[in-house]
Amino acid sequence: MIKRIGNTPIEEKHRASCHCGAVVLELALPDGVVDPRRCDCSLCRRRGAIVASVPLAGIRILRGEAVLRCYRFNTHTAQHYFCSVCGIYTHHQRRSNPAEYGYNLACLEGVNPFELGEVPLRDGVNHPADRSGSHLPL
Ligand SMILES: [Zn+2]
């Protein structure tokens, strides 16, 4: 359970924002930052974000719903949201667990993700949803 990153305590209701500030989210993080990961899927390898988890009810959009855009690819299950003004990825509804959002750890206010230390890697090339049935290329 990660309750502090660098000098920034993780609040039970912690705000997150995109770069330009058009999008502001409130994240419910009663257990702090949960399960931070990097991922090597075709999307994450390009965007490079560290992603942590919240249940769907754990994100409230305080501002900027109208400027959020959604990107889908491959099976079109996951919904990747980003600010259409500054382009920063904020959060996504997961394909591996649609009851969860992943969110961009670097969007948490006051948090410098480089102070997190070593971050585990998720195997996004061999996606859990592809392991049974036919293998889909990314
Ligand atoms: Zn923005």
Residues whose N, C-alpha, C, O or C-beta is under 5 A from the ligand:
A	BS01	ZN	C18 H19 C20 G21 A22 V23 C83 V85 C86 G87
